Amino acid sequence: MGAVLTLGVTASGAAMAQSMVVRSAGPSAAQYPAGKKLPANTKVVLKASDKVTVLDKAGTRVLSGPGTFTLDGTVKRDQTQSTQIASLLSTGGPATRSRTGAVRGAPAKVAPASPRSPSLWFIDADYAGKFCVAEPARLMFWRAKVGAEMNTKIVSATGASSDIVWKANAANRLWPLAEVPVVSGTSYTLTGSDGKARKIDLIVLPSVPTEVDELAGTLIENGCESQLGLLVETMAAAGQDANSSGDR
């Protein structure tokens, strides 16, 4: 069974949660670096041109300066939202696609520019960079364009290789463990039908944090930027008007 993140609320319940800075830019970036934990009820004071993205169990918010923002961290989410988030973040499988959003005192939802992996733990076949692995034995590839057959060749830094054959309309394929073992810290090259080579570096996590803020910190610490982006996008869809308030 895959692990499921603890979202900390029932369908009608509410709880207080600390926040995690996941992105920061502007004059106050050094004060609010990525990975910084902010306890509930923290006041974030921003200057002009500041933009700080924070994540907690309630969702994500993009705070734009100048201004002072109180992070009350109250979690308010119905059962459907909780189930969708838990499913997407579970190491056991995919979930319903989410939409992205950002707020400056209130959330605004925007459709994603392009399809993204339906699970935090699926490797996008078009991706290059570091990827954090939750369960090596269940590691899965995903592709956005499923209409045609496709062949992807995978070669590890040790020379082990295998072909991944995608049938038309198939979105997922298992990592070929028998031919190419998953080894933490090892680089792999993926070459698709377009002939482009993409290098990925796998980092096998010893354990998966059960709180979203701790998971974000783990992704930041290991440089798994694509997964961090997907986590931020997913949690943004769960943002509520009451989650962030600017003190004017």
C-alpha positions in Angstrom: 0.0 0.0 0.0 1.2 3.5 -0.8 1.8 6.1 1.9 -0.8 8.9 2.2 0.0 12.3 3.4 -1.8 13.4 6.6 -3.9 16.4 5.7 -4.9 16.9 9.3 -8.6 17.7 8.9 -12.0 16.0 8.6 -14.6 17.0 6.0 -15.9 19.8 8.2 -13.1 20.3 10.7 -10.5 23.0 11.0 -6.9 23.0 12.4 -4.0 25.3 12.7 -0.9 24.6 10.7 2.5 26.1 10.2 3.5 27.3 6.7 6.6 26.6 4.6 8.2 29.2 2.2 8.6 27.4 -1.1 9.6 30.3 -3.3 10.8 33.8 -2.6 11.9 36.8 -4.7 12.5 40.5 -4.1 14.3 42.6 -1.5 13.1 40.3 1.4 14.1 37.0 -0.2 17.0 36.5 2.2 14.6 36.9 5.2 12.1 34.4 3.7 14.3 31.8 2.0 12.8 28.6 0.5 12.4 26.0 3.2 11.8 28.5 6.0 9.1 27.4 8.4 6.6 30.0 9.6 4.5 29.1 12.7 0.8 29.8 12.7 -0.2 33.5 13.1 3.2 34.7 11.8 3.1 38.1 10.3 5.0 38.4 7.0 6.1 41.9 6.3 7.0 42.5 2.6 8.5 45.4 0.7 7.6 46.6 -2.8 8.6 44.0 -5.4 8.6 41.2 -2.9 6.8 38.0 -3.8 6.7 35.1 -1.4 4.9 31.7 -2.0 4.0 29.9 1.1 2.5 26.4 1.5 0.6 24.7 4.3 -2.2 22.2 4.8 -4.7 24.9 3.7 -3.1 25.4 0.3 -0.7 27.9 -1.2 -0.6 31.6 -1.3 1.5 34.1 -3.3 2.0 37.1 -1.1 3.0 40.3 -3.0 4.4 43.3 -1.3 4.3 45.9 0.0 2.1 44.8 2.9 1.8 42.7 6.1 0.2 39.3 5.9 -1.0 37.1 8.8 -0.7 33.4 8.2 -3.4 32.0 10.4 -3.0 28.6 8.8 -6.6 27.5 9.3 -7.4 24.4 7.3 -10.9 24.5 5.7 -11.6 21.8 3.1 -14.5 19.6 2.2 -14.2 15.8 1.8 -13.9 15.9 -2.0 -10.9 18.3 -1.9 -9.2 16.3 0.9 -9.6 13.0 -1.0 -8.3 14.4 -4.3 -5.2 15.9 -2.6 -4.5 12.8 -0.6 -4.8 10.7 -3.8 -2.5 12.8 -5.8 0.2 12.9 -3.1 -0.2 9.3 -2.2 2.7 7.0 -3.2 0.1 4.5 -4.3 -1.2 6.1 -7.5 -2.5 9.1 -9.4 -5.4 11.5 -8.8 -7.7 13.9 -10.5 -5.9 16.8 -12.2 -5.8 20.0 -10.2 -5.7 23.6 -11.2 -3.2 26.2 -10.1 -3.9 29.4 -8.2 -2.3 32.3 -6.5 -3.6 34.9 -4.1 -2.9 38.4 -2.9 -5.4 38.4 -0.1 -7.8 36.1 -2.0 -7.2 33.1 -4.4 -7.4 33.3 -8.1 -7.4 30.1 -10.1 -5.7 29.8 -13.5 -5.7 26.8 -15.8 -2.2 25.1 -16.1 -0.3 26.1 -19.3 0.2 22.4 -20.2 -0.7 19.0 -18.8 1.3 17.8 -15.8 1.9 14.5 -14.2 -1.2 13.3 -12.3 1.0 12.0 -9.4 3.8 13.6 -7.5 5.7 10.3 -7.8 5.4 9.8 -11.6 8.4 10.8 -13.8 7.5 13.0 -16.7 9.1 11.4 -19.8 9.9 14.9 -21.0 11.5 15.9 -17.7 15.2 16.5 -17.0 16.7 17.2 -13.5 16.5 15.7 -10.0 13.7 13.5 -9.1 12.8 12.2 -5.6 11.6 8.6 -5.5 9.2 7.4 -2.8 9.0 3.7 -3.7 11.6 2.4 -6.2 9.6 -0.8 -6.8 6.6 1.2 -7.9 8.4 3.9 -9.9 6.3 5.0 -12.9 6.8 7.0 -16.1 4.1 9.4 -17.4 3.7 11.2 -20.7 1.4 14.1 -21.6 0.9 13.2 -25.3 -0.7 9.8 -25.5 -2.1 9.6 -29.0 0.7 7.8 -30.8 3.1 4.9 -30.0 6.4 5.9 -28.7 9.7 4.4 -27.7 11.9 5.8 -24.9 15.4 4.4 -24.3 16.8 4.6 -20.8 20.5 4.3 -20.0 22.0 4.5 -16.6 25.5 5.9 -15.8 26.7 2.4 -15.2 25.7 1.3 -18.7 22.5 -0.6 -18.0 19.8 0.1 -20.5 16.3 -0.8 -21.6 13.6 0.3 -24.0 10.3 1.6 -22.7 7.6 1.0 -25.3 4.5 3.1 -25.1 1.3 1.9 -26.9 -1.1 4.5 -28.4 -3.3 6.1 -25.7 -1.1 4.7 -22.9 0.0 7.4 -20.4 2.0 5.3 -17.9 4.8 2.7 -18.0 6.7 1.1 -15.1 10.4 1.7 -14.7 12.2 -1.4 -16.1 13.7 -2.5 -12.7 15.0 -5.9 -13.9 17.2 -4.3 -16.6 17.9 -0.9 -15.0 18.0 -0.9 -11.2 16.9 2.3 -9.4 20.0 3.5 -7.4 19.9 6.7 -5.4 22.4 9.3 -6.6 22.7 7.7 -10.0 22.2 9.5 -13.3 20.0 8.2 -16.1 19.6 9.4 -19.7 16.2 9.2 -21.4 16.1 9.5 -25.2 12.6 9.7 -26.7 11.3 9.4 -30.3 12.3 13.1 -30.8 15.9 12.1 -30.4 16.5 14.5 -27.5 18.5 13.1 -24.5 17.2 14.1 -21.0 19.3 13.5 -18.0 17.6 12.7 -14.7 19.2 12.1 -11.2 17.3 9.9 -8.9 17.2 10.5 -5.1 15.5 7.7 -3.2 13.9 9.1 0.0 14.5 7.0 3.1 11.0 7.9 4.1 8.2 10.2 2.9 7.1 13.0 5.2 3.5 12.7 6.2 2.9 16.5 6.4 2.8 18.7 3.3 5.1 21.3 4.7 7.7 18.7 5.7 7.4 17.1 2.2 7.9 20.5 0.6 11.0 21.0 2.7 12.3 17.6 1.6 11.8 18.4 -2.0 13.5 21.8 -1.6 16.5 20.2 0.3 17.0 17.6 -2.5 16.5 20.0 -5.4 13.4 18.2 -6.8 12.1 21.3 -8.4 9.6 19.7 -10.7 7.9 17.8 -7.9 7.9 20.9 -5.7 6.1 22.8 -8.5 3.5 20.1 -8.8 3.0 20.1 -5.0 2.5 23.9 -5.0 0.1 23.7 -7.9 -1.9 21.0 -6.3 -2.2 22.7 -2.9 -3.1 26.0 -4.6 -6.4 24.5 -5.7 -7.3 23.9 -2.1 -6.7 27.6 -1.0 -9.5 29.4 0.7 -10.3 33.1 1.0 -9.8 32.9 4.7 -6.4 31.3 4.5 -4.5 34.6 4.1 -5.3 38.2 5.1 -3.4 41.3 4.4 -3.3 43.8 7.3 -3.9 47.2 5.8 
